[in-house]
Structures are given as C-alpha cells and as structure tokens.
Amino acid sequence: MRNALIGTVAASALALTAGYANADQHSIKVGTVAGPETDVMQVAVDIAEREYGLEVELVEFTDYVTPNAALADGSLDANAYQHEPYMQSMVEDRGYDLAIAGRTFVYPIGAYSEKYDSLEALPDGATIALPNDPTNEGRSLILLHNEGLITLNDPNNLEATPLDIVENPHDFDFREIEAAQLPRVLPDVDMAFINNTFAQPAGLNLDDALVSEGPESPYVNIIAVRAGDEDREAIQQLVDAYQRDEVAAKAEELFKGAAVPGWE
C-alpha cells in the first residue's frame, strides 16, 4: 500500500552511507512502519534466524516516504510496508530503482466515522478525510466512485485526487491529511479513510468500516529491494521465512481477518 516525522532510529538509519546497509551477506536491515506490521515481520525474522542463521535488524519508521528513501540510498537492504502501486509511484516520481522481492499481505483500506453508521447517513457537505500519499488517496476515491457517491473522470486511475472528481452531487468537502494523522482527526471530520497500518493500533476494526476493500484488492503489500537484489540469497531467505503459516497466523491474531495473505 500516508509525512510524519521519523523516529530516532529511522533518522540514524538515514545517516548511513550508500551501498549495502550490511556488507555481511548473512545480516540485513529491513525497514517497517511502526505498529502491528512490525510485529508480523518479527515472526518472519525469528524463522529466518532459526532456519537460515540470518541476522535481521528491523528499523521502524513512522511515515510512508522515508523507508523508500532509505532503501534507495543503501541504508536498508529491504523494506516491507507498501503495495506495488505506491512503490511504482515513488519510482516514477523520485527515480528510485526498486524492485519486488516477494509479496506479503493485502491490508484493505476502510472508511470510518464516529458520527454516522452508514454511507447513506452521511449528510450533504460532509467532511471526508483522505490519506494524502500517492495511490492511497486514489484508492479511497475509487471506493467512493464504486459506491456511487462521486464520479471520477477515470475510475482506473490509481493516483486520482479530488481534482479528478467530475461529479460531487453531495458536495463533500475533501481534506487531504498525512495518513498517520488520520485516526487523530477522525473525531473532527464526518468520515476518514484509514489504512489498516494506522487503523488497527487506533482500535479501529475493519468490520466497523462504513465501506472497505474486499480480498480481491490489487493492493498487495510487498517486500521491496533495490533492483538487482531480488535474487540475493539473504533476501530470498527473508521472503521464504515471511511466506509461512506462522506469519499468517500472527497477522490473523493482530488484524482479526483484515490481513489477507498475498502469496497464496
């Protein structure tokens, strides 16, 4: 598959020089977004250490932009937090040379409200908060289009913004907000689209969403690496360790059905 300030650990990661974050081929650095996705990755790390003797250092971030910058400049060997459309948008916008090493989970995005219990109850002029990062904003708008609440000029445009709305019959007021801040602003808006990365830690359950993506979503999260590292032994060991029943079970425990394995 949202720019807050990065944590101290993330900041130190960016201070590393370019090139492999770890020259030792049995030791790699992997970026994750702080929260339950890191807990899921930790299960894979334990498997990789147990079965392959692979040492994995997890570096936690609190935004969706910095992990790709750190991967591109060599501060990380891999990251696991984004879906392919988001990675491709970063590649196109910033010139990063990144590739997919493996798939992880689909984390459906959902629309939440503390004021209304259905889309039909939303009043004309309702304020709707959207994640302001590429693709996730479009992802939210496509859901609204599919529900018939707005009309987009191209409902297949994964990077749609409010400027691409050609019909807004309910006069919704769209606010573009950093994804990590959306749970905090939820009480101040009528509805907010929140990624599961931030919804679950905030106590939001996908079952309570007014609308959400189904398991057919194309937004499968990935393990990203620099191009050319896809077949690197340590990376493939990490991918193999991640795509296990133990990891899926941990995701089920933490996300309560809102994380669908993308490798099956």
PALO-295549 format. One record per residue (C-alpha): x, y, z. Coordinates in steps of 0.25 Angstrom, whole numbers, plus 2048, in hexadecimal, padded with zeros to 3 digits. Each point is the difference from the previous one (the first is absolute). Example, Ala and Ser with C-alpha at 12.3 -4.5 7.8 and 13.67 -1.06 7.14 Angstrom:
BEGIN
8317EE81F 80680E7FE 
END
This chain:
BEGIN
800800800 801821811 812812807 8027FF80F 80D802807 8087F3800 8057FA80D 80E801806 8037F27FB 7FC8037F2 80880D800 80C7F9804 7FE7F67F4 80080B7F6 80D805805 8077F37FB 8088017F3 7FB7FB7F3 8027F17FC 7FB7F4807 7FC80380E 8077F3804 80C7FB7F9 7FE7F3807 7F77F77F7 7FA7F980C 7FC80E806 7F68097FA 7F880D804 7F18007FE 7F780C801 7F27FF805 7F580A805 7FF80080F 7F47F8805 7FA7F27FD 8077FE7F3 80D801807 7FB7F580A 7FC7F77F4 80E8027FA 8067FC80D 7FA7F27FE 8077FF7F3 80D805806 8007F680A 7FD7F57F6 80B8057F7 80A80080C 7FC7F2804 8007FA7F2 80B8087F9 80880680A 7FC80D7FA 80280D809 7F580A7FD 80080E806 7F3807800 7FF80F7FE 7F3806803 7FB80C7F9 7F3809803 7FE8057F2 7FE7FA7F2 80A8087F8 80D7FE808 8017F17FF 8028007F1 80A80C801 8087F780A 7FF7F47F7 8048087F4 80C806806 8057F3806 7FD80280F 7F67F47FF 8017F37F8 7F17FE7FF 7F3806805 7F27FA803 7F580A801 7FB8047F2 7F87FB7F5 8057FF7F1 7F880C7FB 80680980B 80E7FB7FD 7FE8037F1 7FB80E803 80D802808 8097FA7F5 7F980A7F6 80080C809 80E7FF806 8087F77F7 8027F5809 8057F37FA 7F87F6809 7FA7F27FE 7F77F6806 8067F4807 7F37FA805 7F2802805 7FB80280E 7F1803803 7F48087FB 7FD80A80A 7F28067FC 7FE80E802 7F3804807 7F780D802 7FD80280F 7F780A807 7FD80380E 7F38087FC 7F97F77F6 7FD7F17FF 7FF7FF7F1 8038077F3 7F28047FE 80080780D 80B80A7FB 7FA80E7FE 8028097F4 80C808803 8077F5808 80E802803 8087F47FB 80F7FE804 8097F97F6 80E7FB801 80980A7F8 80A7F67FB 8007FB7F1 7F77F47FD 7F97FF80E 7F980D7FD 7FC7FB7F3 7FC7F2806 7F680780A 7FA8097F5 7FE7F37F7 7F87FA80B 7F780C801 7FF8007F1 7FC7F1801 7F680380A 7F980A7F7 80380C809 80A8077F7 8047FF7F1 80E8007FC 8058037F2 8087F3800 7FC7F680B 80C7F87FC 80A80B803 8077FB80D 80580E802 7F3807800 7FF80D809 7F4808802 8038087F4 7FC7F47F8 7F2800805 7F68047F5 7F37FF808 7FF80280F 7F1800802 80080080F 80A80C800 80A7F8809 80C808806 80D7F87FE 80B802809 80E7FA7FC 8077FC80D 80D7F9803 7FC7F1802 8067FE80E 7F780C805 7F37FB7FB 7FC7F980D 80380C808 7F78097F7 7F47F67FF 7F880780B 80180D7F8 7FB7FB7F3 7F47F87FB 8087F57FA 80E7FC7FE 8077F67F7 80B7F9809 80A7F57FC 8007F4809 80E803804 7FB80C808 7F17FC802 8037F3808 80A80780A 7F580B802 7F67F5804 7F88007F3 7FB7F37FA 7FD7FE7F2 7F37FA803 7FC80E805 8048077F3 7F48067F8 8077FB7F3 80D7F87FE 8077F97F5 7FE7F17FF 80A7F57FE 8018027F1 80780D802 80C8027F7 80880780B 8087F4805 80C805809 80E7FC7FC 80E7FE805 80780A7F8 80F8007FD 80A8087F7 7FF7FB7F1 80A7F47FF 7FE7FB80E 7F47F87FE 8077F37FF 80B80380B 8007F4809 7FD80880D 7F48077FA 7FA7F37FA 8027FA80E 7F980B806 7F57FF7F6 7FF7F1802 7FF80280F 7F580A7FF 7F77F87F7 7FD7F680B 7F47FB807 80680580D 80180E7FB 7F17FF7FA 7FC7FC80E 80680C807 7FA8097F6 7F27FA802 80280280F 80480E7FF 7F78057F4 7F47F7803 7FD7FC7F2 80580D7FA 80D7FB7FA 7FF7F67F5 80C7F87FB 8048057F3 8097F57FC 7F67F57FF 
END
